[in-house]
Amino acid sequence: MKVKFLDLKSPYIELKDELDRAYKRVMESGWYILGKECEAFEKEFAEYCGTKYCIGVGNGLDALHLILRAYGIGEGDEVIVPANTYIATWLAVSYAGAKPVPVEPNEKTYNINPTLIEQVITERTKAIIAVHLYGQPADMDSINDLAKKYNLKVIEDAAQAHGAKYKSQRTGSLGDAAGFSFYPGKNLGAVGDGGAVTTNDQLLAEKIKILRNYGSKIKYYNEIKGFNSRLDELQAALLRVKLSKLDDWNERRSKIVNIYLRSLQNCNEIVLPYIPKWAEPSWHLFTVRCTKRDELQSYLHKNGIDTLIHYPIPPHLSEAYLEMGYKVSDFPITEQIAKSVLSLPIGPHISDIDVMEITTRINDYKY
C-alpha cells in the first residue's frame, strides 16, 4: 500500500479537457501577461470571495507584502502576527520594513488568540495579520473589534483557506484585505506559483495594481518604486477552470474529515482538530497532535503512508529571525504545537478506502 500525502496529478486527469482547452486558448492568444484571462479570473475570484476587487500577483507572500506596502506600513511600524504560522507571514512584514510582533495561538484552534493581542499593541502597531491556519478561519469578530478600537488594519492570510467560511461569510472578505496563495498544493492550486489580493478598498486595489507592475499604470511611466509580481495569463486561465470545482472539492475534503473524526474519536493518544461553531473550514490540512509524533510518523511511513509536519520550526526559533533574540520557551504553546502536530493525507481525490486504512493503522499503533 502507498498513500501519497499530496496528489497533484488527479486534479489534472479529472479536468484534463477543460484545462487543455484553457492552455490552448492562452497559447493561441499570443498574450501572456496582464491580459483577458487575468482580468476574468480577478472578477470571478472576487465574486467568489464576496469582495469588490481581486488583484492577481506572483505568489501568496507577495500578496501580503504588497498589502502592507500599499497601506504605507514600513520602517518603524509593528504588525501583529501569529507565533504559530508558516514563516511567510512574518517575511511579508519584514519585506515591508516593519517588525513582526508574535502572539501565541489558541491551543484548540491553533490560530492567533485574540485575548492576547491587546497586551502587545503599542503606538507603533499598524495592523494585525490573522492567519486561517490549515483552512480554519480565525476568530475574526474579536480581531476586528480590537482593530476598530485601536484604528488598526486587519489583513487576512488566507493562503490555506480558499472557500472557508466564518459565520457563513467567505474568507478573503473578513478584514480590510486578504492575501491568497495558489501554490500547487493549495485547495485552489495553479501549476506553478501564483497569488491574489482581495479587498473592498478601491484605493488599496489601485495601489496594488501599480505596485505589482513596476510602480506603473502606463508602461514606462513609473509613479513609484514598484515590484514585478503578476499572475500570468496561463496560471489565471487554469485557475478559472479549477475555481469552478473548488466547492465540490472542498465538500469532498469535508467528507474525508468526517471519516477521520469518526474513526479516530476513540484513539486517546491523538488530539483531533477542534471546530468552533462559527467555522466552516476548507480543510487544506487535517492536522492532529500526538505526544509520540515522530514515532507515529515513522510507523506510518513504514506502512506506506506519507505524512508531513506543519511546521517543525516556529518562526521565532528559525535562523532567519535570530536577530530578534527569541529563545526556547518564549512562546511555549507554539513550541508545543510544533513538537506534536502531524498532518495526515487529505485531498479531494483520496479514496475512502485509503482513509480507512490510515485510521486503522493509527488505531492499531502501540503508543
Secondary structure, DSSP 8 states (H G I E B T S, - for coil): --B-S---HHHHHHTHHHHHHHHHHHHHHT--BSSHHHHHHHHHHHHHHT-SEEEEES-HHHHHHHHHHHTT--TT-EEEEESSS-THHHHHHHHHT-EEEEE-B-TTT-SB-GGGTGGG--TTEEEEEEE-GGG----HHHHHHHHHHHT-EEEEE-TT-TT-EETTEETTSSSSEEEEE--TTSSS--SS--EEEEES-HHHHHHHHHHTBTTEEETTEESS---B---BHHHHHHHHHHHTTHHHHHHHHHHHHHHHHHHHTT-TT-B-----TTEE---S-EEEE-TTHHHHHHHHHHTTB--B-S-SS-GGGSGGGGGGT--TTSSHHHHHHHHHEEEE---TT--HHHHHHHHHHHHHS--
